Amino acid sequence: MKTPIEYVIIAVPFHADAVTHDELARKVNEKLNGGYELLGAPFLSKEMMYQPMTKPIQPGSHPPTP
């Protein structure tokens, strides 16, 4: 049986300055400390910057409610 995973995308408003990168890094680091792993590189849209992440779901645990 494959291990189920939780998939999240961290999103922050995109501005062409360091604030966007700092905010994304802060949120991603919080998730990394909570057991999440990076899934690929960050990506952009015209208005947002995103980082996909995954975390294995342990048997008997419930994924958080959004």
mmCIF file of the N, C-alpha and C atoms, coordinates in Angstrom:
data_MODEL
# 
_entry.id   MODEL 
# 
loop_
_atom_site.group_PDB 
_atom_site.id 
_atom_site.type_symbol 
_atom_site.label_atom_id 
_atom_site.label_alt_id 
_atom_site.label_comp_id 
_atom_site.label_asym_id 
_atom_site.label_entity_id 
_atom_site.label_seq_id 
_atom_site.pdbx_PDB_ins_code 
_atom_site.Cartn_x 
_atom_site.Cartn_y 
_atom_site.Cartn_z 
_atom_site.occupancy 
_atom_site.B_iso_or_equiv 
_atom_site.pdbx_formal_charge 
_atom_site.auth_seq_id 
_atom_site.auth_comp_id 
_atom_site.auth_asym_id 
_atom_site.auth_atom_id 
_atom_site.pdbx_PDB_model_num 
ATOM 1   N N  . MET A 1 1  ? 0.839  -1.175 0.000   1.00 0.00 ? 1  MET A N  1 
ATOM 2   C CA . MET A 1 1  ? 0.000  0.000  0.000   1.00 0.00 ? 1  MET A CA 1 
ATOM 3   C C  . MET A 1 1  ? 0.894  1.252  0.000   1.00 0.00 ? 1  MET A C  1 
ATOM 4   N N  . LYS A 1 2  ? 0.550  2.216  -0.810  1.00 0.00 ? 2  LYS A N  1 
ATOM 5   C CA . LYS A 1 2  ? 1.309  3.460  -0.865  1.00 0.00 ? 2  LYS A CA 1 
ATOM 6   C C  . LYS A 1 2  ? 0.935  4.346  0.319   1.00 0.00 ? 2  LYS A C  1 
ATOM 7   N N  . THR A 1 3  ? 1.910  5.099  0.803   1.00 0.00 ? 3  THR A N  1 
ATOM 8   C CA . THR A 1 3  ? 1.673  6.023  1.901   1.00 0.00 ? 3  THR A CA 1 
ATOM 9   C C  . THR A 1 3  ? 0.907  7.231  1.380   1.00 0.00 ? 3  THR A C  1 
ATOM 10  N N  . PRO A 1 4  ? -0.237 7.550  1.983   1.00 0.00 ? 4  PRO A N  1 
ATOM 11  C CA . PRO A 1 4  ? -0.965 8.743  1.539   1.00 0.00 ? 4  PRO A CA 1 
ATOM 12  C C  . PRO A 1 4  ? -0.185 10.007 1.921   1.00 0.00 ? 4  PRO A C  1 
ATOM 13  N N  . ILE A 1 5  ? -0.342 11.042 1.116   1.00 0.00 ? 5  ILE A N  1 
ATOM 14  C CA . ILE A 1 5  ? 0.354  12.293 1.389   1.00 0.00 ? 5  ILE A CA 1 
ATOM 15  C C  . ILE A 1 5  ? -0.631 13.453 1.422   1.00 0.00 ? 5  ILE A C  1 
ATOM 16  N N  . GLU A 1 6  ? -0.244 14.466 2.141   1.00 0.00 ? 6  GLU A N  1 
ATOM 17  C CA . GLU A 1 6  ? -0.976 15.724 2.137   1.00 0.00 ? 6  GLU A CA 1 
ATOM 18  C C  . GLU A 1 6  ? -0.223 16.651 1.193   1.00 0.00 ? 6  GLU A C  1 
ATOM 19  N N  . TYR A 1 7  ? -0.935 17.366 0.364   1.00 0.00 ? 7  TYR A N  1 
ATOM 20  C CA . TYR A 1 7  ? -0.334 18.257 -0.622  1.00 0.00 ? 7  TYR A CA 1 
ATOM 21  C C  . TYR A 1 7  ? -0.831 19.665 -0.340  1.00 0.00 ? 7  TYR A C  1 
ATOM 22  N N  . VAL A 1 8  ? 0.077  20.610 -0.179  1.00 0.00 ? 8  VAL A N  1 
ATOM 23  C CA . VAL A 1 8  ? -0.296 22.010 0.039   1.00 0.00 ? 8  VAL A CA 1 
ATOM 24  C C  . VAL A 1 8  ? 0.508  22.894 -0.908  1.00 0.00 ? 8  VAL A C  1 
ATOM 25  N N  . ILE A 1 9  ? -0.038 24.048 -1.200  1.00 0.00 ? 9  ILE A N  1 
ATOM 26  C CA . ILE A 1 9  ? 0.688  25.053 -1.960  1.00 0.00 ? 9  ILE A CA 1 
ATOM 27  C C  . ILE A 1 9  ? 0.703  26.319 -1.112  1.00 0.00 ? 9  ILE A C  1 
ATOM 28  N N  . ILE A 1 10 ? 1.897  26.759 -0.752  1.00 0.00 ? 10 ILE A N  1 
ATOM 29  C CA . ILE A 1 10 ? 2.064  28.004 -0.017  1.00 0.00 ? 10 ILE A CA 1 
ATOM 30  C C  . ILE A 1 10 ? 1.998  29.127 -1.046  1.00 0.00 ? 10 ILE A C  1 
ATOM 31  N N  . ALA A 1 11 ? 1.199  30.154 -0.779  1.00 0.00 ? 11 ALA A N  1 
ATOM 32  C CA . ALA A 1 11 ? 1.035  31.250 -1.727  1.00 0.00 ? 11 ALA A CA 1 
ATOM 33  C C  . ALA A 1 11 ? 1.181  32.590 -1.020  1.00 0.00 ? 11 ALA A C  1 
ATOM 34  N N  . VAL A 1 12 ? 1.905  33.495 -1.667  1.00 0.00 ? 12 VAL A N  1 
ATOM 35  C CA . VAL A 1 12 ? 2.042  34.863 -1.162  1.00 0.00 ? 12 VAL A CA 1 
ATOM 36  C C  . VAL A 1 12 ? 1.880  35.820 -2.341  1.00 0.00 ? 12 VAL A C  1 
ATOM 37  N N  . PRO A 1 13 ? 1.348  37.019 -2.082  1.00 0.00 ? 13 PRO A N  1 
ATOM 38  C CA . PRO A 1 13 ? 1.235  38.002 -3.166  1.00 0.00 ? 13 PRO A CA 1 
ATOM 39  C C  . PRO A 1 13 ? 2.624  38.335 -3.716  1.00 0.00 ? 13 PRO A C  1 
ATOM 40  N N  . PHE A 1 14 ? 2.727  38.436 -5.035  1.00 0.00 ? 14 PHE A N  1 
ATOM 41  C CA . PHE A 1 14 ? 4.021  38.693 -5.674  1.00 0.00 ? 14 PHE A CA 1 
ATOM 42  C C  . PHE A 1 14 ? 4.248  40.182 -5.849  1.00 0.00 ? 14 PHE A C  1 
ATOM 43  N N  . HIS A 1 15 ? 5.377  40.642 -5.344  1.00 0.00 ? 15 HIS A N  1 
ATOM 44  C CA . HIS A 1 15 ? 5.863  42.001 -5.563  1.00 0.00 ? 15 HIS A CA 1 
ATOM 45  C C  . HIS A 1 15 ? 7.321  41.851 -5.980  1.00 0.00 ? 15 HIS A C  1 
ATOM 46  N N  . ALA A 1 16 ? 7.780  42.670 -6.879  1.00 0.00 ? 16 ALA A N  1 
ATOM 47  C CA . ALA A 1 16 ? 9.154  42.545 -7.383  1.00 0.00 ? 16 ALA A CA 1 
ATOM 48  C C  . ALA A 1 16 ? 10.155 43.132 -6.385  1.00 0.00 ? 16 ALA A C  1 
ATOM 49  N N  . ASP A 1 17 ? 10.145 42.583 -5.183  1.00 0.00 ? 17 ASP A N  1 
ATOM 50  C CA . ASP A 1 17 ? 11.113 43.012 -4.169  1.00 0.00 ? 17 ASP A CA 1 
ATOM 51  C C  . ASP A 1 17 ? 11.394 41.853 -3.218  1.00 0.00 ? 17 ASP A C  1 
ATOM 52  N N  . ALA A 1 18 ? 12.296 42.061 -2.307  1.00 0.00 ? 18 ALA A N  1 
ATOM 53  C CA . ALA A 1 18 ? 12.714 40.990 -1.395  1.00 0.00 ? 18 ALA A CA 1 
ATOM 54  C C  . ALA A 1 18 ? 11.623 40.593 -0.409  1.00 0.00 ? 18 ALA A C  1 
ATOM 55  N N  . VAL A 1 19 ? 10.638 41.460 -0.175  1.00 0.00 ? 19 VAL A N  1 
ATOM 56  C CA . VAL A 1 19 ? 9.584  41.156 0.798   1.00 0.00 ? 19 VAL A CA 1 
ATOM 57  C C  . VAL A 1 19 ? 8.844  39.878 0.415   1.00 0.00 ? 19 VAL A C  1 
ATOM 58  N N  . THR A 1 20 ? 8.539  39.721 -0.867  1.00 0.00 ? 20 THR A N  1 
ATOM 59  C CA . THR A 1 20 ? 7.839  38.512 -1.327  1.00 0.00 ? 20 THR A CA 1 
ATOM 60  C C  . THR A 1 20 ? 8.654  37.272 -1.000  1.00 0.00 ? 20 THR A C  1 
ATOM 61  N N  . HIS A 1 21 ? 9.944  37.303 -1.294  1.00 0.00 ? 21 HIS A N  1 
ATOM 62  C CA . HIS A 1 21 ? 10.800 36.138 -1.056  1.00 0.00 ? 21 HIS A CA 1 
ATOM 63  C C  . HIS A 1 21 ? 10.949 35.860 0.435   1.00 0.00 ? 21 HIS A C  1 
ATOM 64  N N  . ASP A 1 22 ? 11.061 36.892 1.240   1.00 0.00 ? 22 ASP A N  1 
ATOM 65  C CA . ASP A 1 22 ? 11.175 36.712 2.689   1.00 0.00 ? 22 ASP A CA 1 
ATOM 66  C C  . ASP A 1 22 ? 9.900  36.113 3.268   1.00 0.00 ? 22 ASP A C  1 
ATOM 67  N N  . GLU A 1 23 ? 8.754  36.599 2.811   1.00 0.00 ? 23 GLU A N  1 
ATOM 68  C CA . GLU A 1 23 ? 7.476  36.082 3.318   1.00 0.00 ? 23 GLU A CA 1 
ATOM 69  C C  . GLU A 1 23 ? 7.281  34.631 2.903   1.00 0.00 ? 23 GLU A C  1 
ATOM 70  N N  . LEU A 1 24 ? 7.584  34.324 1.646   1.00 0.00 ? 24 LEU A N  1 
ATOM 71  C CA . LEU A 1 24 ? 7.465  32.937 1.193   1.00 0.00 ? 24 LEU A CA 1 
ATOM 72  C C  . LEU A 1 24 ? 8.423  32.046 1.975   1.00 0.00 ? 24 LEU A C  1 
ATOM 73  N N  . ALA A 1 25 ? 9.651  32.482 2.163   1.00 0.00 ? 25 ALA A N  1 
ATOM 74  C CA . ALA A 1 25 ? 10.639 31.693 2.910   1.00 0.00 ? 25 ALA A CA 1 
ATOM 75  C C  . ALA A 1 25 ? 10.180 31.443 4.338   1.00 0.00 ? 25 ALA A C  1 
ATOM 76  N N  . ARG A 1 26 ? 9.599  32.452 4.980   1.00 0.00 ? 26 ARG A N  1 
ATOM 77  C CA . ARG A 1 26 ? 9.118  32.297 6.355   1.00 0.00 ? 26 ARG A CA 1 
ATOM 78  C C  . ARG A 1 26 ? 8.017  31.235 6.429   1.00 0.00 ? 26 ARG A C  1 
ATOM 79  N N  . LYS A 1 27 ? 7.046  31.320 5.515   1.00 0.00 ? 27 LYS A N  1 
ATOM 80  C CA . LYS A 1 27 ? 5.934  30.358 5.519   1.00 0.00 ? 27 LYS A CA 1 
ATOM 81  C C  . LYS A 1 27 ? 6.411  28.949 5.174   1.00 0.00 ? 27 LYS A C  1 
ATOM 82  N N  . VAL A 1 28 ? 7.334  28.839 4.204   1.00 0.00 ? 28 VAL A N  1 
ATOM 83  C CA . VAL A 1 28 ? 7.864  27.534 3.822   1.00 0.00 ? 28 VAL A CA 1 
ATOM 84  C C  . VAL A 1 28 ? 8.654  26.929 4.982   1.00 0.00 ? 28 VAL A C  1 
ATOM 85  N N  . ASN A 1 29 ? 9.463  27.728 5.652   1.00 0.00 ? 29 ASN A N  1 
ATOM 86  C CA . ASN A 1 29 ? 10.232 27.218 6.793   1.00 0.00 ? 29 ASN A CA 1 
ATOM 87  C C  . ASN A 1 29 ? 9.331  26.721 7.913   1.00 0.00 ? 29 ASN A C  1 
ATOM 88  N N  . GLU A 1 30 ? 8.207  27.397 8.147   1.00 0.00 ? 30 GLU A N  1 
ATOM 89  C CA . GLU A 1 30 ? 7.244  26.918 9.148   1.00 0.00 ? 30 GLU A CA 1 
ATOM 90  C C  . GLU A 1 30 ? 6.754  25.521 8.782   1.00 0.00 ? 30 GLU A C  1 
ATOM 91  N N  . LYS A 1 31 ? 6.419  25.341 7.514   1.00 0.00 ? 31 LYS A N  1 
ATOM 92  C CA . LYS A 1 31 ? 5.943  24.024 7.059   1.00 0.00 ? 31 LYS A CA 1 
ATOM 93  C C  . LYS A 1 31 ? 7.062  22.984 7.124   1.00 0.00 ? 31 LYS A C  1 
ATOM 94  N N  . LEU A 1 32 ? 8.289  23.366 6.744   1.00 0.00 ? 32 LEU A N  1 
ATOM 95  C CA . LEU A 1 32 ? 9.411  22.423 6.824   1.00 0.00 ? 32 LEU A CA 1 
ATOM 96  C C  . LEU A 1 32 ? 9.619  21.953 8.265   1.00 0.00 ? 32 LEU A C  1 
ATOM 97  N N  . ASN A 1 33 ? 9.491  22.863 9.212   1.00 0.00 ? 33 ASN A N  1 
ATOM 98  C CA . ASN A 1 33 ? 9.616  22.507 10.632  1.00 0.00 ? 33 ASN A CA 1 
ATOM 99  C C  . ASN A 1 33 ? 8.482  21.593 11.082  1.00 0.00 ? 33 ASN A C  1 
ATOM 100 N N  . GLY A 1 34 ? 7.361  21.611 10.370  1.00 0.00 ? 34 GLY A N  1 
ATOM 101 C CA . GLY A 1 34 ? 6.224  20.761 10.697  1.00 0.00 ? 34 GLY A CA 1 
ATOM 102 C C  . GLY A 1 34 ? 6.228  19.427 9.969   1.00 0.00 ? 34 GLY A C  1 
ATOM 103 N N  . GLY A 1 35 ? 7.311  19.114 9.258   1.00 0.00 ? 35 GLY A N  1 
ATOM 104 C CA . GLY A 1 35 ? 7.419  17.804 8.619   1.00 0.00 ? 35 GLY A CA 1 
ATOM 105 C C  . GLY A 1 35 ? 7.124  17.782 7.128   1.00 0.00 ? 35 GLY A C  1 
ATOM 106 N N  . TYR A 1 36 ? 6.844  18.931 6.545   1.00 0.00 ? 36 TYR A N  1 
ATOM 107 C CA . TYR A 1 36 ? 6.594  18.982 5.101   1.00 0.00 ? 36 TYR A CA 1 
ATOM 108 C C  . TYR A 1 36 ? 7.909  18.960 4.338   1.00 0.00 ? 36 TYR A C  1 
ATOM 109 N N  . GLU A 1 37 ? 7.824  18.590 3.059   1.00 0.00 ? 37 GLU A N  1 
ATOM 110 C CA . GLU A 1 37 ? 8.980  18.572 2.176   1.00 0.00 ? 37 GLU A CA 1 
ATOM 111 C C  . GLU A 1 37 ? 8.651  19.398 0.944   1.00 0.00 ? 37 GLU A C  1 
ATOM 112 N N  . LEU A 1 38 ? 9.688  20.023 0.360   1.00 0.00 ? 38 LEU A N  1 
ATOM 113 C CA . LEU A 1 38 ? 9.495  20.779 -0.868  1.00 0.00 ? 38 LEU A CA 1 
ATOM 114 C C  . LEU A 1 38 ? 9.144  19.833 -2.003  1.00 0.00 ? 38 LEU A C  1 
ATOM 115 N N  . LEU A 1 39 ? 8.300  20.296 -2.888  1.00 0.00 ? 39 LEU A N  1 
ATOM 116 C CA . LEU A 1 39 ? 7.948  19.531 -4.082  1.00 0.00 ? 39 LEU A CA 1 
ATOM 117 C C  . LEU A 1 39 ? 8.237  20.421 -5.286  1.00 0.00 ? 39 LEU A C  1 
ATOM 118 N N  . GLY A 1 40 ? 9.453  20.354 -5.784  1.00 0.00 ? 40 GLY A N  1 
ATOM 119 C CA . GLY A 1 40 ? 9.840  21.176 -6.914  1.00 0.00 ? 40 GLY A CA 1 
ATOM 120 C C  . GLY A 1 40 ? 10.211 22.590 -6.508  1.00 0.00 ? 40 GLY A C  1 
ATOM 121 N N  . ALA A 1 41 ? 10.377 23.421 -7.513  1.00 0.00 ? 41 ALA A N  1 
ATOM 122 C CA . ALA A 1 41 ? 10.801 24.810 -7.319  1.00 0.00 ? 41 ALA A CA 1 
ATOM 123 C C  . ALA A 1 41 ? 9.582  25.720 -7.159  1.00 0.00 ? 41 ALA A C  1 
ATOM 124 N N  . PRO A 1 42 ? 9.783  26.899 -6.567  1.00 0.00 ? 42 PRO A N  1 
ATOM 125 C CA . PRO A 1 42 ? 8.690  27.874 -6.511  1.00 0.00 ? 42 PRO A CA 1 
ATOM 126 C C  . PRO A 1 42 ? 8.291  28.288 -7.930  1.00 0.00 ? 42 PRO A C  1 
ATOM 127 N N  . PHE A 1 43 ? 7.033  28.719 -8.086  1.00 0.00 ? 43 PHE A N  1 
ATOM 128 C CA . PHE A 1 43 ? 6.594  29.213 -9.390  1.00 0.00 ? 43 PHE A CA 1 
ATOM 129 C C  . PHE A 1 43 ? 5.761  30.470 -9.199  1.00 0.00 ? 43 PHE A C  1 
ATOM 130 N N  . LEU A 1 44 ? 5.603  31.224 -10.276 1.00 0.00 ? 44 LEU A N  1 
ATOM 131 C CA . LEU A 1 44 ? 4.962  32.538 -10.223 1.00 0.00 ? 44 LEU A CA 1 
ATOM 132 C C  . LEU A 1 44 ? 3.747  32.613 -11.133 1.00 0.00 ? 44 LEU A C  1 
ATOM 133 N N  . SER A 1 45 ? 2.819  33.469 -10.766 1.00 0.00 ? 45 SER A N  1 
ATOM 134 C CA . SER A 1 45 ? 1.790  33.953 -11.680 1.00 0.00 ? 45 SER A CA 1 
ATOM 135 C C  . SER A 1 45 ? 1.970  35.467 -11.705 1.00 0.00 ? 45 SER A C  1 
ATOM 136 N N  . LYS A 1 46 ? 1.103  36.179 -12.358 1.00 0.00 ? 46 LYS A N  1 
ATOM 137 C CA . LYS A 1 46 ? 1.241  37.641 -12.395 1.00 0.00 ? 46 LYS A CA 1 
ATOM 138 C C  . LYS A 1 46 ? 1.082  38.263 -11.014 1.00 0.00 ? 46 LYS A C  1 
ATOM 139 N N  . GLU A 1 47 ? 0.307  37.620 -10.140 1.00 0.00 ? 47 GLU A N  1 
ATOM 140 C CA . GLU A 1 47 ? -0.006 38.230 -8.857  1.00 0.00 ? 47 GLU A CA 1 
ATOM 141 C C  . GLU A 1 47 ? 0.496  37.469 -7.635  1.00 0.00 ? 47 GLU A C  1 
ATOM 142 N N  . MET A 1 48 ? 0.915  36.217 -7.815  1.00 0.00 ? 48 MET A N  1 
ATOM 143 C CA . MET A 1 48 ? 1.255  35.380 -6.664  1.00 0.00 ? 48 MET A CA 1 
ATOM 144 C C  . MET A 1 48 ? 2.559  34.625 -6.908  1.00 0.00 ? 48 MET A C  1 
ATOM 145 N N  . MET A 1 49 ? 3.181  34.202 -5.798  1.00 0.00 ? 49 MET A N  1 
ATOM 146 C CA . MET A 1 49 ? 4.346  33.324 -5.817  1.00 0.00 ? 49 MET A CA 1 
ATOM 147 C C  . MET A 1 49 ? 3.971  32.093 -4.994  1.00 0.00 ? 49 MET A C  1 
ATOM 148 N N  . TYR A 1 50 ? 4.296  30.895 -5.490  1.00 0.00 ? 50 TYR A N  1 
ATOM 149 C CA . TYR A 1 50 ? 3.837  29.646 -4.888  1.00 0.00 ? 50 TYR A CA 1 
ATOM 150 C C  . TYR A 1 50 ? 4.989  28.683 -4.625  1.00 0.00 ? 50 TYR A C  1 
ATOM 151 N N  . GLN A 1 51 ? 4.807  27.840 -3.610  1.00 0.00 ? 51 GLN A N  1 
ATOM 152 C CA . GLN A 1 51 ? 5.740  26.738 -3.358  1.00 0.00 ? 51 GLN A CA 1 
ATOM 153 C C  . GLN A 1 51 ? 4.921  25.506 -2.991  1.00 0.00 ? 51 GLN A C  1 
ATOM 154 N N  . PRO A 1 52 ? 4.903  24.471 -3.848  1.00 0.00 ? 52 PRO A N  1 
ATOM 155 C CA . PRO A 1 52 ? 4.207  23.238 -3.491  1.00 0.00 ? 52 PRO A CA 1 
ATOM 156 C C  . PRO A 1 52 ? 5.017  22.429 -2.473  1.00 0.00 ? 52 PRO A C  1 
ATOM 157 N N  . MET A 1 53 ? 4.299  21.761 -1.573  1.00 0.00 ? 53 MET A N  1 
ATOM 158 C CA . MET A 1 53 ? 4.933  20.946 -0.527  1.00 0.00 ? 53 MET A CA 1 
ATOM 159 C C  . MET A 1 53 ? 4.075  19.722 -0.252  1.00 0.00 ? 53 MET A C  1 
ATOM 160 N N  . THR A 1 54 ? 4.713  18.677 0.257   1.00 0.00 ? 54 THR A N  1 
ATOM 161 C CA . THR A 1 54 ? 3.991  17.459 0.627   1.00 0.00 ? 54 THR A CA 1 
ATOM 162 C C  . THR A 1 54 ? 4.414  17.006 2.015   1.00 0.00 ? 54 THR A C  1 
ATOM 163 N N  . LYS A 1 55 ? 3.565  16.177 2.611   1.00 0.00 ? 55 LYS A N  1 
ATOM 164 C CA . LYS A 1 55 ? 3.862  15.591 3.910   1.00 0.00 ? 55 LYS A CA 1 
ATOM 165 C C  . LYS A 1 55 ? 3.165  14.234 3.971   1.00 0.00 ? 55 LYS A C  1 
ATOM 166 N N  . PRO A 1 56 ? 3.897  13.174 4.335   1.00 0.00 ? 56 PRO A N  1 
ATOM 167 C CA . PRO A 1 56 ? 3.241  11.875 4.486   1.00 0.00 ? 56 PRO A CA 1 
ATOM 168 C C  . PRO A 1 56 ? 2.189  11.946 5.597   1.00 0.00 ? 56 PRO A C  1 
ATOM 169 N N  . ILE A 1 57 ? 1.048  11.333 5.364   1.00 0.00 ? 57 ILE A N  1 
ATOM 170 C CA . ILE A 1 57 ? -0.001 11.270 6.377   1.00 0.00 ? 57 ILE A CA 1 
ATOM 171 C C  . ILE A 1 57 ? 0.220  9.998  7.186   1.00 0.00 ? 57 ILE A C  1 
ATOM 172 N N  . GLN A 1 58 ? 0.442  10.167 8.470   1.00 0.00 ? 58 GLN A N  1 
ATOM 173 C CA . GLN A 1 58 ? 0.685  9.040  9.350   1.00 0.00 ? 58 GLN A CA 1 
ATOM 174 C C  . GLN A 1 58 ? -0.632 8.314  9.645   1.00 0.00 ? 58 GLN A C  1 
ATOM 175 N N  . PRO A 1 59 ? -0.604 6.973  9.738   1.00 0.00 ? 59 PRO A N  1 
ATOM 176 C CA . PRO A 1 59 ? -1.839 6.240  10.051  1.00 0.00 ? 59 PRO A CA 1 
ATOM 177 C C  . PRO A 1 59 ? -2.438 6.758  11.360  1.00 0.00 ? 59 PRO A C  1 
ATOM 178 N N  . GLY A 1 60 ? -3.730 6.963  11.342  1.00 0.00 ? 60 GLY A N  1 
ATOM 179 C CA . GLY A 1 60 ? -4.434 7.427  12.548  1.00 0.00 ? 60 GLY A CA 1 
ATOM 180 C C  . GLY A 1 60 ? -4.447 8.925  12.719  1.00 0.00 ? 60 GLY A C  1 
ATOM 181 N N  . SER A 1 61 ? -3.732 9.658  11.876  1.00 0.00 ? 61 SER A N  1 
ATOM 182 C CA . SER A 1 61 ? -3.762 11.126 11.992  1.00 0.00 ? 61 SER A CA 1 
ATOM 183 C C  . SER A 1 61 ? -4.739 11.676 10.976  1.00 0.00 ? 61 SER A C  1 
ATOM 184 N N  . HIS A 1 62 ? -5.211 12.868 11.253  1.00 0.00 ? 62 HIS A N  1 
ATOM 185 C CA . HIS A 1 62 ? -6.161 13.503 10.361  1.00 0.00 ? 62 HIS A CA 1 
ATOM 186 C C  . HIS A 1 62 ? -5.505 14.742 9.765   1.00 0.00 ? 62 HIS A C  1 
ATOM 187 N N  . PRO A 1 63 ? -5.656 14.945 8.442   1.00 0.00 ? 63 PRO A N  1 
ATOM 188 C CA . PRO A 1 63 ? -5.085 16.146 7.851   1.00 0.00 ? 63 PRO A CA 1 
ATOM 189 C C  . PRO A 1 63 ? -5.764 17.398 8.423   1.00 0.00 ? 63 PRO A C  1 
ATOM 190 N N  . PRO A 1 64 ? -5.025 18.500 8.491   1.00 0.00 ? 64 PRO A N  1 
ATOM 191 C CA . PRO A 1 64 ? -5.630 19.718 9.038   1.00 0.00 ? 64 PRO A CA 1 
ATOM 192 C C  . PRO A 1 64 ? -6.720 20.245 8.125   1.00 0.00 ? 64 PRO A C  1 
ATOM 193 N N  . THR A 1 65 ? -7.670 20.925 8.698   1.00 0.00 ? 65 THR A N  1 
ATOM 194 C CA . THR A 1 65 ? -8.733 21.537 7.914   1.00 0.00 ? 65 THR A CA 1 
ATOM 195 C C  . THR A 1 65 ? -8.244 22.887 7.394   1.00 0.00 ? 65 THR A C  1 
ATOM 196 N N  . PRO A 1 66 ? -8.466 23.150 6.129   1.00 0.00 ? 66 PRO A N  1 
ATOM 197 C CA . PRO A 1 66 ? -7.990 24.428 5.567   1.00 0.00 ? 66 PRO A CA 1 
ATOM 198 C C  . PRO A 1 66 ? -8.668 25.629 6.173   1.00 0.00 ? 66 PRO A C  1 
# 
